[in-house]
């Protein structure tokens, strides 16, 4: 890529890079000569990465935090270096009858411990440099007999309050872990600064900042810094490589769109916008979110990590069955593995992993879980959101000036409905919505039908709502490649689905998977599941009416059947339009289909219309009239979330939100119906509304446009 400078073209960069790496080695060696005390406050919550074999956090009568060991437990002082020091262990070993049998070991070597007591005591053990060894780590093992204290069924060993290693300082040999990862992280910071700016002084300043932060960390919090250097390095490296790959993909997209390439300055600003959008989302991502769903995600993540992917669709030890597609469960599983691997080796059941003071106030895992786990589960959705905004920006440049393309991207990034869905509520629609947008881009602008439908197959088994776009995209595949295009679409779509299904099948979850498919339709057999659509407006306070009842007394079909037929009618009209419309009109057609799906079938949730927003954001850059629709749908979608948000009930002091918000909810559903009617007229009879201007012409030619002489879909 032209925006990435080559080190060979900047010889002074190599010199500065070597100097920065050598400085990192020197800083590491000097920092270890300074005496420090590393304390692991067991039970505080910050101890989770450094303890294993312990039970959940407990609040003691004196206000201190502690944990019970399980008979064999470890406390790990990571990266303290080979040096002399003292280990101080504060613990109690209460027993109902006989004295406890406790053995303390350091790196497998037994230490001479005093007699354990029923009360807390601090025992001090001298630790030599040779005992720590060149590995630079101290693992304190606590082995003991156990007892039970009914009704508590846990095997209780030793109650540990804290562990501290007081280092004596020089001469000390730094930990190999730190000697590798700290210079590597400084070098990576240099590379990021150079690629970002193309200037060696920026790269040097970036690496100096990393040096400064590392030095402070090694002096003030050596164990924490030494431990998190490794995951921080690998995360930063992965993010850096991913950013380069995404920048390359954006440049390829601009080539396909036949617009001016993204300049290095534009790319930098775009990534700054993505960082700003992500940072803003993190303000909301640390909250519990919509606890009804977040508790499911937390428990499913715990279950598959603990019992394997095959447990996804089965009840294990009282952990409820997943009602989501395999793709989403894989994402939760991977984030659970990351959580266990980095932040909590014990990975306790989420309902007991968090603040012990909350256990007396709620039993909801979304509130009781470790906030780190809860936040980790949202990160893929937040990344998907910011990537979607970047794709909207790149595509919008084909139709509008770059300054207006920025407005389109920011209209998505900071759309209240988008923020409410992923960042605040913790919903997962961003993943399949991003994949669906990519499918449309591939069908509309490239001949890559197979790749588009492979991605659609993945999207459909990440969230089944993605399937609604299949007929429209199949028509697009036919427009691109005739019957051969249809065949490729079906083949690669099935292949994408198979890739998603294979892991759960190979891990023994086939029977549960089949039960999940059988339960997909009718899982929430009500006329609406909080979606402010046609059925909310019709049934008002009786929105939980079963959709299996007859449409009217003596009707030959149910409400559910009628709703599907009604949606099918709207979809058929969209397909008829798509048959002769320019391919670029598929964005607005896809958005229309998604909104009709939200409004007309039964059993729809409030977030099922989310995927229309990226498609409509692209479409409105071609037709300014759609801006009003985008704003209106964003407003009603935001209200739909807000009017079903339990924290909002508390802020407003509502004691009966169902009754107190009934009118607002009905009017919001009525507004959505007005939007659907207006959009339908605009799509199929635009003269009824206005004699609108034609769509904006593309900034680049589009030779793949079928029926190139035809008018645009919404044009007169």
N, C-alpha and C positions, 0 to 999 in steps of 0.2 A: 504494500500500500504506500502511496506517495506521502501520506501524512506521517509515516513512521520513519524516523531517521535511522540510518545505519551507523553502528558504532565505528565501522571501518572508515566512514566519511568524517568522523569527528575524533581524530587521534587523541586529543586532549581528554576526551571522555574516558578513555581507557586508563589514563594516568590518574584521573580523579577517582575513578571507580576502585582502582587498586588501593589508593590512599584511604578511601572510606572503609574498605574492608579491613585494612590493617589497623585503622583507628578503632574499628569495632572489636578486633582481637585485643587491642591494648586496653580499651575501656572495660572489657570483660575481666581481664586479669587484674586490673587495678580495683575494680568494684569488689572483687572477692577478698581483697586484703583488708577491707573495712569491716570491723566486727559488727554483727547484726544479730537480731533475735527473730527467728521465724516462728510464728505462733499459728497453730491450727485450732481454731475455736470450734470444737466438736459440738454439733447441734445448732450452730448459728445459721446454717443454710449456705454459707460461703465455704463450708468444709466439704461439700459433696464430692468435688473432684479428687479429694485427697484421702478419703476414707472408703473402706470396703469391708463388708461383713458386719455392718451395723444396722440397727432397726431405725425407725423414723425418729424425727426430732421430738424432744419433750421439753416442756417448760417446768422447771423445778420450783418448789415453794418459795425459794429465795429470789426468783426471777431469772436465774441463770438457765442456759440451754445445755442440754446433754443428749447423749444417745446411749442405748444399751447395745453392747456387743452381742453377737450371736454364738459365742463360744470360741470362734476363731475369727479374729478381725485384724485389720491392718490400718495403720496411719502412715501415709507416704510423704516424706519431705523430699520433694523433687528438686534436683539441681542445687543442693546446698553446697556442693563442692567437698573435696577431701580436706578436712581441717579438724583441729581439736575443738571440743565444745562440750556442753552439758545438755542432756535431755531431761526435761521436766514433764512429768506425766501426772495430771490431776484426775483421780478416779475414785470410785467407791465400789465395793463389792458386797453389798448387803445380802444376807441370807436369812431365811426364816429359822434355820436350825444350825447345821454344821458350818464352820468357817469355809470361805471360798478357797478354791485351789486355783491360783493365778500364776501364769508364767509370762514374763516380758522378754522379748527377743529383739535384737537390733541387727538387721540384715542376716537373720538366721542364727545369730550368736546369743545364747541365753545371758541375761543380765541379772545381777544380784539384786533382787527386789526385796523390800521389807514385807512384813506380814500385811495382807490386805485388811481393810477395815470396813465396817458397815457404813461409816461416815466418809465424806470426801477427805482425801489427803493428797499431798503433792510429794511424789517421790522423785529424787534426782539421781541421774545415772551419768557418769563420765563417759564420753564417747571419744575414741581416738581416731586419728587420721587413717590409720590402717584399717580400722573396722569399717569406715565408710568406703574406702577404696577409690580407685580411679574412676569408677562409675559416677561418683559424686552424688549419690542418692542414699537416703536413710529410710529404710522401711521398718517401722516399729510394729511388731506382731504382738497381739494380746490373746493368749490362749487361756481358757478357763473352763471349769465345769459350768453347767447351766442348771436352772431351776425354772419352774412355772409358778405363776401367781394367779390362780383362777379369779375371775373369769377370763383373764388374759391368757391366751393360748401360746404366746411366744416363748421360745427358749431363751431365757435371759442369762447373760453372762456377767459382764462388768459395765457399770455406768460411768462413762467417760465424759469429762467436762472439757478438757483441753490438753494439748501437747505442745511443747515449746522446745526448740533447739537454740541454745545460746552459743553462737559461734565466737571463737576467740580471735578470729582474724588471721593476719599474716603469721607464718606463711601458709597460704591456702592454694590448692590446685582447683581451678574452675571446673565446673561440670562439662563434660564433652557435649552434652545436649545443648548447653548455652553457647559453647565455643563454635558449634556448627550453625545453629539456627539464628543467633543474633547477627553475625556477619552476613548470613544469607538473606536475612530480612532487610538489612541495610543495603545490600546490593540490589535487592528487588525494588526497594524504595527509589534507589538511583535510577534503575531502568524505567520505572513508572514515570518518574519526573522527566526523564529525557524523552520518552515516547510522547508524553502528554504535551510538552512544550517545544521540543526540538532544541532546547537551550541547555547547555551544560551547567550554567549557574543555578537553574531551577532544579536540575537533577541533584546537584551538590547540596543545595539547601534542603531538599526533601530527605536526603540521606542523613544530613546533620540533625534534622528534626527527629528522625528515627533513632539516631545515636543518643540524643538528649533524653528522649522518653525511655529508652532502654536503660540508660545509666541510672536515672531516678528510680525506675522499677527494680533494678537489681540491688539498689541500696535500701529502699524502703519496703519492698515486698518481694524478696528474692524467690521464695518458693512459688508464689503465684506467677511472677514474671517468667521464671524458668519453665514452668509448666505450660503456660499459654503461648510461649514463643512458637512452639511447633504447630499447633492448630492455626495460629494467626498467620504463619508463613504459608502454609498450604492453602488456607482460605484466600489469602491475598493473591497467591500465584494463580489459583483457579479463577478468581475474579478477573485478574489481569488478562489471562489467556481468553476467557469468555468475552471480555470487552473487545479484545482485538478481533475475535471471530465475529462478534456481532457488528463491529464497524465494517469488517469485510463484507458481511451479508448486506448491510445497508448500501454499501457502494455497488454491490451486484444488483441490488434492487433498483438503484437509480439508473444503472445501465439498461436494465430491462424496461424501465419506464421511459427511457429515451429523454431524460432531462439532464441538466448540468450536474456533473459529479459533485458530491459533497466536499466542500473545501475543508482543509484541516481545521480552520477556525470554526466553521460550522459544526464539525464533528465534536470539537472540544466543548462548544456551547451546548450541544445536544446532550453530551454526557454529564455536563454540569446540571442541566435541567433534570436529567434522570436521577442524579444524586440528590438534588433538592426535593424532587417528588418522593423519593424513597425515604429521605430523612423526615419529611413531613408526615409520612405514613407511620413512621416508628413512634410518633407521639401517641397515636391511637393503638398501635399494635401491642403495647405493654398492658393494656386493659384486659379484663376477662372476656370481653366480647359478648356475642349472643350465646349465653351459657347453655341454652337448650341444645345447640349444635356443637359448640366448642367442647363440651364435656364428652360428646361422642368421639370427636377427633382425638382427644387426649387419651381416652380409654382404648380406642382401636390401635393407636400407635403403641401404647404400652403392651397390649395383648399380642400383637404380631411380633414385636421384638422379643417378648418373653417366651411365647409359645410357638412362634414360627408363622410363616405366611399361610400355612394350611388352616390356621385357626380363624382366619378372616371372617368366614361365614358360618362359624359354629360357636356355640355358647361354651365357654371354658371358665370354670371356677366362678360362675356368676357374672362374668363379663359379657355384656350384651353383644349381639351379632351386628356386624356392619350392614347398613342398608345403602351403602354407596358402591360405585363401580370399582373394579380392581385398580385402575390407574390412580385414583385418588388415594386408595389404601396403600399403594406402593410409595407414594409421596410421603404419607404419614409414617410409613415404616422406615424409610430412609432417614427422615428427620429424627425419628426415635432412636435409630442406631447412632446418629451423630450425637444426640443428647446423652445416650449411655456411654459412648466412647470418650466423650470429652468432659461432660459436666457432671455425670452421676453414674459411676460404675455399678452401684447397687441397683439403680433404676427401680425404686420402690413404687408400689401402687400409687398412682397420682393422688388419690383421696387422702393419703397420709404423708405426701412428700413435701408439702408446703408449710406455711406458718402454723405451729400448733395452736395458737390462740384462736384460729378460725374454726377449728374442729367442733367447738361448742356452739357455733352459730349457723353452720350449714353442713350438708353432706354432699354438695355438688362438686364433682371433680374439677370443673372449670375454675372454681374459686379456690379449691384446696391445693391444686397442682402447683408444682414449682413454676414460678413466672417465666423462668428461662425456657422450660419445655413448651409452655403455652405460646411464647413469642416465636420460638424456633419453628413451630408448625405453620406460622403465617408467612414466613420469609419467602417460600416459593411463590405464593400468590402475589406478594408485593413486588418481587422481581418481574413476574409476568405482567403486572400492571404497567410498570415503567417501560418495559420493552414494547408493550402494545402502543403506548403513547409515542415512542420513537418511530415505530412503523407507520403510525398515522401521519407523523410529521414528514417522513420520507415520501410517502405516497401523495400527500397533499401538495407537495412541490410540483407535481405534474399539472395541477389545475389552478393553483393560485400562487401569488408571489410569496417569497419565503417568509416575509413577516406575517402573512396570514396563515401560513403553514404552522408557524409557532403558536398562533392563537388556537388552531385546531388541536395541537398536541396538549397545550395547557388546559384547553376545555375538557380534555379527557383526564389528564393527570389530576387535576384539582376539581373534578366534577364531584359534588357532594354525594351523589349516588354511588360513584365508584369508590370514594373514600369510605362510605358507610358499609359497603359490601365486604371489602377485603380487609382494610386496615382496622376499622372499628368493630364490625361484627365478627370478623374472622372467617367469612365464607370463602368458598373455594372456586367460585365461578371464573376467576381470572385465568386459570390454566386453560380450560377448554375454549374460552373466548379468544385467547391469543392464538391457539391452534386453528380455530375456525377462521380467524382473520388471515392467517398464513395460507390456508386452503383457498380462500377467495382470491388472494393475490396471485397464487400460482395458476389458478384456472383462468383468471381474467387476463393476465399479462404474459404468461409463458405457456409452452406446450407440455409442461411437466404434470400431466394428468395423474400418472402413477404415483408420484411423490405427494401430490395434493390429497389423493384418497388414502394413501398410507397414513398420512397425518390425520385425516378425518377418522380413520379407523381407530387410531390412538385416542383422539379426542372423544369419540363416542363411548369408549370404555373408560374414560376418565370422568365424564359426566354424560349421561344418556341424552341430555337435551341437545347435544351436538348433532344427534341423528336427524333432527328436523331439517337440517340444511342439505341432507343427502339428495333428495329429488331435484332440488334446484341445481346443485353442483353436478349431478349426473347429466342434466340438460346441458350445462356448460361443457362437460366432457364430450358430449355428442357434438356440440357446436365446434369444439376444437378438433376432435379427431374422429367424428362419425361413429360408426359401430365399433371400430377398433378402440376408440377412446372410451366407450362404455365398457368394453371388455377389460381394458387396462384398469379402469376405475374400480370395477367389481373385484378383480384379482388382487390389486394392491390394497384396497380397502379391507378385504378379508385377511390379507397378510398382516396389516397393521393391527387388526382386532386380535389375531392369533398371537402376535407378539405380546400383547397386553394380557391375554388370558393364560399364556403358557406357565408363568411362574406359579400362580395359584394352583393350577392343575398338577404341576410336577411336585408340589408340596402336599398333595393329598386333600386339596380343598374342592374337588370336582363336585361332590354331592351338595355341599353348601352353596357353591356357585350356581348350580342349576336351580336350587331353591330360591336364590336371590333373583335370578331372571324371572322365575315364575311369579314372584311377588312384586315385580317392578310396577306393573299397572294394578291399581287397587291397593297400593300400600297405605295411602291416605285416602280412603274412599269417601271423601266429602266433596261438596260442590266447589269449594275453594279452600286451599290451605294457606290462608292469609294474603293471597294475591287480590289486590283491588281491581277486579276485572268485571266482566259481564255478570258473573254469577254472584259476586259480592253485591253488586248493585241490585240484582233481582231479589236475592234472598235476605239481604240486609242483616238483621239480627239472627237469622237462621242459617248462617253460612256453613254450619257444621252438618247440614242436612246430607244424608247419604246420596251419592250420585247414582246409585243403583236403582233408585225408585223411578217409577214412570214419569215421563215428562209432564203428563197430566193424567187424571184418572182414566184408565182404560187405554192409555197410549201403547202402541205396539213396540216402543223402544224406550230405553231409560234416558235419564238426563245425560249420563256419560256418553252413550251412543250418539245422542243428538249433538252434543258438544264436539265430538270427533268429526261428525259429518259436517258441522258448521265450519270448523277449522279447515277441513278438507276442501270445502267450497272456496274459501278465501285462498287457499294454497293453489287450487286449480286456476283461479283467475291470475295469480302471480305467475304461474308457469306459462299460461297463454301469452302474457305480456313478455315474458323472458324469451319465448320462442323466436321473436323477431327483433327484440331490443338489442342495442349494442351491449357487448359483454361488460363494459364498464358500469352498466346499469344494474349489474348483479349485486353491487354493494347495497343499493337502496332496496332492491327486491329482497335480499337476504334480511335486512333490517325489518322490512315490513312483515315478512314471514315470522320472524322472531317475536314481533309485537303481537301479531295475530295469535301465535301460540300462547303467549302470556294471557291474552284477553279472552279466548274462546273455549278451550278445553277445560274440563274440571280437574280437580286435584293439583292445581298449580300453586306453587309457593311464591312468596314475594320477590325472590331473587331470580326467577326463571327467565326474566326478560333481559338479564344483564348482557348477554352476548350481542344484543342489537346495538349497544352503544358504540363499540369500535367501528362496526360497519356503517352506522349512521354518521359517525364523525368523519369518515372518509367521504361518504356520499354528499355531505353538506358542503364540502369544498367544491363539488361540481355543480350544485344547485343551491343558491343562497336561500331559497324558500324553505329548505329543510332545516335551516338553523333554528327557526321557530319550533319545529317539531322536536329537535334535539333538546332545546331548552325546556320545552313543556314536558317531555317524557322524563327528563332528568329530574324535574321538580316533583312530578307525581311519584316517581320511583323513590326519591328521597323521602317523601312523605309516607310512602308505604312502609319503608323501614322504620321511620321515626314513630309512627302510630302503632307499631308493634314492638317497641323497644322497652323492656322492663326497667332499665335504669332511668329512662325518661319518665315512666310512671312515678318513680320515687321522687324525682326532682320536682315534678308537678304536684306531688302529694295526692295522687289519685288512689282512692281505695276501691273503686270499681271501674277500671279502665274500659272494660267491655261496654258498659253503659255510657260512661262519660265521653268516650271517643267515638261512639257509634255514628254520630252525625258527621264528624270530620272524615271518618273512613268511607262513609257512603258517598260524600261529595267528591272524595278523591277517586273513587271508582267511577263515578259519573264523569269526572274530568277525563279519565282514561278512555271512556266510551266515546266522548266527544272527539278526542284525538284520533281514535281508530276510524270513526266516521269521516272526519276531515281528511285523514291520510288516504283512506280508500277513494274518496272523491278526487283528491289530488293525483292519485295514481291512475285512476281509470276514467275520470271525467274532469280534467283540469279546467275546462272552460267554465264549469259550474262555479268555481271559486274565483278565478281571475284569468286575465289574458297574460299569463306570466312570461317573462323573458326566457330565452333559451338558456341551456346550461352553459357554464363556462367552458370555453374550448380548452383542450389539453395544451400544456406548455411544450409537449413533445408529440410527435406523431405516434399513431397506434395502428400498425399495419395488420395486426391480427384481428381487428374489429370485423365481426361478421356483418354483412349487409351494410357496408360502410356508408352508403348514401342515405341511410334512414335517419330519421330524427331521433333525438334522445327521448327517453321514456316519459319524462314529465314535461317535455316541451310541447308547445301547441301543435 
